Amino acid sequence: MKYEELVKSLKDNYEQADASMVKEHIAIQFNVTGEAAGAFYLEIADGQIHIEPYEYYDRDVLVTVSEENLISIFEGKLDFVDAFNSGLLQADGNLIKGLTLKEVIEKNSGEKKSLLSKVKSTAAKAKAAKKVVTKKTSKK
């Protein structure tokens, strides 16, 4: 999976999520490790979620996590606190605000499709399309 696919999938799945219970501004930067390495931020403002593929310098929380664990967290399969306590995720900053994201994920996780399967499906389609283009190009 590529970084761009991961960020797009998160945007598609969570920018319309219900964050109306959040009454304050929260900015969390995620530094992702692994195949989809890169930084993106998730901001909650006025009850809406915004996800962008940039660093957020005035962030409340900085989270470093592998792509696999990040996906598991957003799918509701891995608890944010358990991941932190077991060392699967590192977080620095206002961890109380980070826990607010956990509440948003839990509230919305039942409504979301599996991010991992969606991203894998998209990646597989792109790979298949690339093979077709390569075969057509190499025949010429």
N, C-alpha and C positions, 0 to 999 in steps of 0.2 A: 504494500500500500504506500502511496506517496503522500507527502505532507499536504499538498493541495487537495487531494481526495478526502483526507481526514478532516480538514477544516471545513470543506464544502459540506460534507456529511453532517458535521456538528451544526453548522449554520442551518441546513435544511431541516434538521430534526428539532432544533431547540430555539431558534429565533421566534417561533410562534408559540412556544411553550408558555404556560400560565405562570407568571412571576408576580402576580398582583399582590401577593402577601408580603412582598419585599417593599418596604417603605423608604429605604435608604439607598444611597448610591454605593455599588460594590464593583470593584474592578479587580479581576484575577488574571494574572499572566500565567500561562502554562508553557513550560519549557519541556518539549516532548523529546524523548530519546528513542533510539531504534531506527527502523527503516523510514519512518515518517518524521524524522527529527526536524525540529523547528520550533518557533515561538508563535503563540497566538494569544489573544486576550478574549475574555468573556466579561462583558460589562452588563450590570443590571441597573437600569435607570428608569424611573417612572413606571415601574412594574413591567418593563420590557427587557428582553435579553438581546444583546448585540454581540456577535462573535466576528472578530476580524483577524487576519493573518499578520498582525504586527505586534511588536513589543509595546507594553504600556508602562511608561516610566513612573507615573504617579499612581501606581497600583496599591491595593490594600494587601494583597497576598501574592506571593510568588510560589508556584507549584512546579516541581520537577517530577516527571513521571514517565514511564515507558508508554509507548503507543498502545500496547496490549492492555495494560492496567487502566489507562485512561478510558479506553473503550468499555472495559468492564464496569468502570465507575458510572459512566454515562448510561449504560444499559441497565444499571441497577443490580448488577451481579456481584459487584465488589463495593463494600461500604467504604466511604471516604475516610472515616475515622479508623477503621480496621487497617486500611491500606497505609495510613500514616503511622499507626502504632506498630505495624509489622515491618516498616521500612520500605514498603513498595512505592511509597510516595514521600517526597520531602516537601515541606511547606514552611515558608518564612513570612512573617508579617502578622496581620490581624486574623488569627485563626477563627475567631468568632464569626467574622464575615465569610470565611471559607465554609463554615458550617451552614450558613444560610443557603449556599449553593446546593449543599447536600439535601436540604429540605425541598428545594425547587426540583431537583432531580427525582427525589422520591415521589413527589406529587405528580410528576409527569411521566415517570418511567413506564407505567402500565399502558400509556397511550402511544408509546413510541415503538417503531419497528426496531429490530435488531440492527444497530449501527454496523456491527462487524459483518453481518451477512450482506447488508446493503452495500458496504464499501467493497467487500470481496467480489460481489456480483458485478459492480461497476468496473473494478480492476480486471476481472476476467473478461468482460466484454471488450474492454479497451485492448487487452492483450490479444484476443482473438481477431479483432479488427486489424491490429498491427501485423499479425501473421498473414492475413489475407492480402494486405497492401504489399508486404514484403514478397510474397509468392508472385503476385502480379508483376511487380517491378523486376524481380529476378528472371522472369520468363522472357522479358523483352530483350 
